[in-house]
Amino acid sequence: MAKVLIFGHQNPDTDAIGAAIAFANLQKELGVDAEAVALGTPNEETQFALDHFGLTAPRTLEKMATETNDVMLVDHNEFQQSAADIEDLNILAVVDHHRIANFQTANPLYYRAEPVGCTSTIVLKLYKENNVAVPAKIAGMMVSAIISDTLLFKSPTCTQEDIDAANELAKIADIDLENYGLELLKAGTNLGDKSEADLLDLDAKSFPMADKTVRIAQVNTVDLDEVFARQDALRDAMLTENAKNGYDLFLLLVTNVLDSDSELLVAGEPREMVAEAFKVQLENDRAFLPGVVSRKKQVVPQLTEVFEK
């Protein structure tokens, strides 16, 4: 078998990179010539975790076919979130915790999808099922991914399996879960030195909904007002992205990681779908969403339902 490249989604977060590193290591232990790569550079939160555990970020690629035809996907399956040439590649395996959409393969494959809060929780199961020990540094990245995806267990996507996995991995990595978790989350909220375009690209995904394309970006903060002081510039940048990339509707979900609430900024049309999905009235293109922290569970399904009525 040729080299296998393993990667997460575009605009990678801590799980996309951590799960790729962990799953690639497992594949190597199982005799596969595998390498973790990334579809973008690490954000500050992810870099904090890599530095803390002494790991090097995977190299960045946009297309894989120049090096191999064989790939494995973690933390995503939708083609619009994947490598630019994903439709031309041979997908050998997927390990994911998202909805399955816009995905097909020519050949059979290994597919593992579970409704947990983090892909790295599933990867830990795979280590156990194959009787492979998790190295301490990689355990650190995996527990960082779980902390990030579940907002230190506050997200509604979090399951008991995620909590148990995080505690198990924290012991292997030799960290205090609560103290390290807060440090990690705060590392990802340094937004002041980023341009509006940078903020919108930190953690953004596109979703086809009926005949529309909806772009949803999420940023974490400890101060909502700090972000919304730049509202006009952010809205202008969102409209620019819509025009450039053919998005119909752009949503920016700004999440306070300490209070577990979010505020939404909307640009584009049909905005009435947003009002209907969340039972809110938009005021100055904004809506406060108490208790909403998860794009996957509290934003995408609600929007999809109203778009597909």
C-alpha positions in Angstrom: 0.0 0.0 0.0 1.2 3.5 -0.8 1.6 6.2 1.9 -1.8 7.1 3.5 -2.4 10.7 4.4 -4.8 11.4 7.3 -6.4 14.7 7.9 -9.3 16.6 9.4 -11.4 19.4 7.9 -10.5 22.8 6.5 -9.8 25.5 9.1 -8.7 22.8 11.5 -9.5 23.0 15.1 -7.9 21.1 17.9 -9.9 17.9 17.3 -9.2 18.0 13.5 -5.5 18.1 14.2 -5.4 16.1 17.4 -7.5 13.2 16.0 -5.4 13.2 12.8 -2.1 12.9 14.8 -3.6 10.2 17.1 -5.2 8.2 14.3 -2.0 8.3 12.2 0.0 7.0 15.1 -2.4 4.2 15.6 -2.3 3.3 11.9 1.5 3.2 12.1 1.3 0.9 15.0 -0.9 -1.3 12.9 1.7 -1.4 10.1 0.3 1.3 7.8 2.6 3.9 6.3 0.6 6.8 7.5 1.2 10.5 8.0 -1.0 13.2 9.7 -1.4 16.3 7.6 -3.6 19.3 7.9 -5.8 21.5 5.7 -4.6 24.7 7.3 -2.4 26.0 10.1 -3.2 25.4 13.8 -5.2 28.1 15.5 -3.8 29.6 18.8 -5.6 27.1 21.0 -4.3 24.1 19.0 -0.8 25.6 18.9 -1.0 26.0 22.7 -1.7 22.3 23.0 1.0 21.3 20.5 3.6 23.4 22.4 2.5 22.2 25.8 3.0 18.5 24.8 6.0 19.1 22.7 4.5 18.1 19.4 5.1 19.5 15.9 2.1 20.6 13.8 1.3 18.4 10.8 2.5 19.9 7.5 -0.2 21.7 5.6 -1.5 20.5 2.2 -4.5 21.6 0.1 -4.4 18.7 -2.4 -3.3 15.2 -1.7 -3.0 13.5 -5.2 0.5 14.9 -5.8 1.7 12.5 -3.0 -0.9 9.7 -2.7 -4.3 8.6 -3.8 -5.0 6.9 -0.4 -6.4 8.9 2.4 -8.3 8.6 5.7 -10.6 11.3 7.1 -11.1 12.3 10.7 -13.5 14.8 12.2 -15.4 15.4 9.0 -16.9 13.7 6.0 -18.6 16.4 3.9 -16.6 17.0 0.7 -17.0 20.7 0.8 -15.1 20.7 4.1 -12.3 18.4 2.9 -9.3 18.5 0.6 -9.7 20.3 -2.7 -9.2 17.1 -4.7 -11.2 14.8 -2.3 -13.4 13.5 -5.1 -10.4 12.1 -6.9 -9.0 10.3 -3.9 -9.4 6.8 -2.5 -10.9 7.2 0.9 -9.9 4.2 3.0 -11.5 5.2 6.3 -13.5 7.8 8.1 -13.7 8.4 11.9 -16.1 11.2 12.7 -18.8 12.5 15.0 -20.8 14.7 12.7 -23.8 14.3 10.4 -23.1 12.3 7.2 -23.9 14.4 4.1 -22.5 15.0 0.6 -20.4 11.9 0.9 -19.9 9.0 -1.4 -17.1 6.6 -2.4 -16.4 4.3 -5.3 -15.1 1.5 -3.0 -16.0 0.0 0.3 -14.3 1.6 3.3 -14.1 1.5 7.1 -16.5 4.1 8.5 -16.8 4.8 12.2 -19.2 7.5 13.3 -20.6 7.9 16.8 -22.8 10.6 18.4 -20.2 11.8 20.9 -18.8 15.2 21.5 -15.3 14.7 20.0 -13.7 12.5 17.4 -10.7 11.9 19.7 -13.1 10.0 22.1 -13.7 7.5 19.3 -10.0 7.3 18.4 -9.3 6.3 22.0 -11.8 3.4 21.6 -9.9 2.3 18.5 -6.6 2.3 20.4 -8.2 0.0 23.1 -9.9 -2.2 20.5 -6.5 -2.8 18.9 -4.6 -3.2 22.2 -2.3 -0.2 21.4 -1.1 2.1 24.2 -1.6 5.8 23.7 1.7 7.7 24.1 1.6 10.5 26.7 2.1 13.4 24.2 -0.6 12.1 21.9 -2.9 11.6 24.9 -2.4 15.2 25.7 -3.5 16.3 22.2 -6.5 14.0 22.4 -7.6 15.3 25.8 -7.1 18.8 24.5 -9.4 18.0 21.6 -12.1 16.8 23.9 -11.8 19.9 26.1 -12.1 22.1 23.1 -15.0 20.3 21.4 -17.0 20.1 24.6 -16.0 23.4 26.1 -14.7 21.6 29.1 -17.8 19.4 29.2 -20.3 22.4 29.1 -21.4 21.8 25.5 -24.7 19.8 24.9 -22.7 17.6 22.6 -20.7 16.3 25.5 -21.5 12.7 26.6 -20.4 10.7 29.5 -18.1 8.8 27.1 -16.3 12.1 26.4 -15.9 12.8 30.1 -14.6 9.3 30.8 -12.2 9.5 27.9 -10.9 12.9 29.0 -10.2 11.7 32.5 -8.4 8.6 31.2 -6.3 10.6 28.8 -5.5 13.3 31.4 -3.9 10.6 33.6 -1.8 9.3 30.7 -0.8 12.9 29.8 -0.2 13.8 33.5 -2.2 17.0 33.6 -4.8 18.5 35.9 -7.9 18.4 33.7 -9.7 21.5 35.1 -6.7 23.8 35.3 -5.2 22.8 32.0 -8.6 22.9 30.3 -9.2 26.5 31.3 -5.7 27.5 30.1 -6.4 25.8 26.8 -9.7 27.5 26.2 -8.4 30.9 27.2 -5.5 30.4 24.7 -8.0 30.3 21.9 -9.7 33.6 22.9 -6.9 36.0 22.0 -8.8 37.8 19.2 -7.5 41.4 19.4 -4.6 41.1 17.0 -6.7 39.3 14.3 -8.2 41.0 11.3 -11.9 40.6 10.6 -11.1 38.2 7.8 -8.9 36.2 10.2 -11.7 36.0 12.7 -14.2 34.7 10.1 -11.8 32.0 9.0 -10.7 30.7 12.4 -13.4 28.0 12.6 -15.8 28.2 9.6 -17.7 25.6 7.7 -20.0 25.7 4.7 -23.3 23.8 4.7 -25.7 23.3 1.7 -29.2 23.8 2.9 -31.9 23.3 0.3 -30.8 25.4 -2.6 -28.7 27.8 -0.4 -25.1 27.7 0.9 -24.8 28.8 4.5 -21.4 29.7 5.9 -21.2 29.4 9.7 -18.1 30.7 11.6 -17.6 30.4 15.3 -15.2 32.2 17.6 -14.7 31.8 21.3 -14.2 34.7 23.6 -14.4 35.7 27.3 -15.9 39.1 26.3 -18.7 39.4 23.8 -18.5 43.1 23.8 -14.9 43.0 22.6 -15.9 41.2 19.5 -19.0 43.2 18.7 -17.2 46.5 19.0 -16.0 45.5 15.5 -19.5 44.6 14.3 -19.7 46.9 11.3 -16.3 45.7 10.0 -17.2 42.1 10.6 -20.5 42.4 8.8 -18.8 44.1 5.8 -16.2 41.3 5.7 -19.0 38.7 5.8 -20.8 40.3 2.9 -17.5 40.4 1.0 -17.0 36.6 1.7 -20.6 36.0 0.4 -19.9 37.8 -2.8 -16.5 36.2 -3.4 -17.5 32.6 -2.6 -21.1 32.4 -3.5 -22.5 32.1 0.0 -26.1 33.1 0.4 -26.0 33.5 4.2 -23.1 34.1 6.6 -23.5 33.5 10.3 -20.9 34.4 12.9 -21.5 32.6 16.2 -19.6 34.4 19.0 -19.4 32.1 22.1 -18.6 33.2 25.6 -16.7 30.1 26.9 -17.1 31.2 30.5 -20.9 31.9 30.5 -21.8 29.2 27.9 -23.9 31.7 25.8 -23.5 33.0 22.3 -24.5 36.0 20.2 -25.2 35.7 16.5 -24.3 38.1 13.7 -26.0 37.6 10.4 -25.1 38.8 6.9 -26.9 37.9 3.7 -30.3 36.3 2.9 -32.7 34.7 3.7 -32.3 36.0 7.2 -35.9 35.2 8.1 -34.8 31.6 8.3 -32.5 32.5 11.1 -35.3 34.2 13.0 -37.5 31.2 12.5 -34.8 28.6 13.4 -34.0 30.2 16.8 -37.3 31.8 17.6 -35.7 35.3 17.8 -36.0 38.7 16.3 -32.8 40.0 14.7 -32.0 43.5 16.0 -29.2 45.3 14.2 -28.4 41.9 12.5 -27.8 40.4 15.9 -29.5 37.9 18.2 -28.5 36.7 21.7 -28.7 32.8 22.0 -28.6 31.9 25.7 -27.1 28.4 26.4 -26.1 28.0 22.7 -22.5 26.9 22.4 -22.5 24.1 19.8 -22.7 24.8 16.0 -23.1 21.1 15.4 -26.0 20.5 17.7 -27.6 23.8 18.4 -27.2 25.7 15.1 -26.9 23.5 12.0 -29.8 21.1 12.7 -32.2 24.0 13.6 -31.3 25.9 10.4 -31.4 22.8 8.2 -34.9 22.0 9.5 -36.3 25.4 8.5 -34.5 25.5 5.1 -35.8 22.1 4.1 -39.4 22.6 5.0 
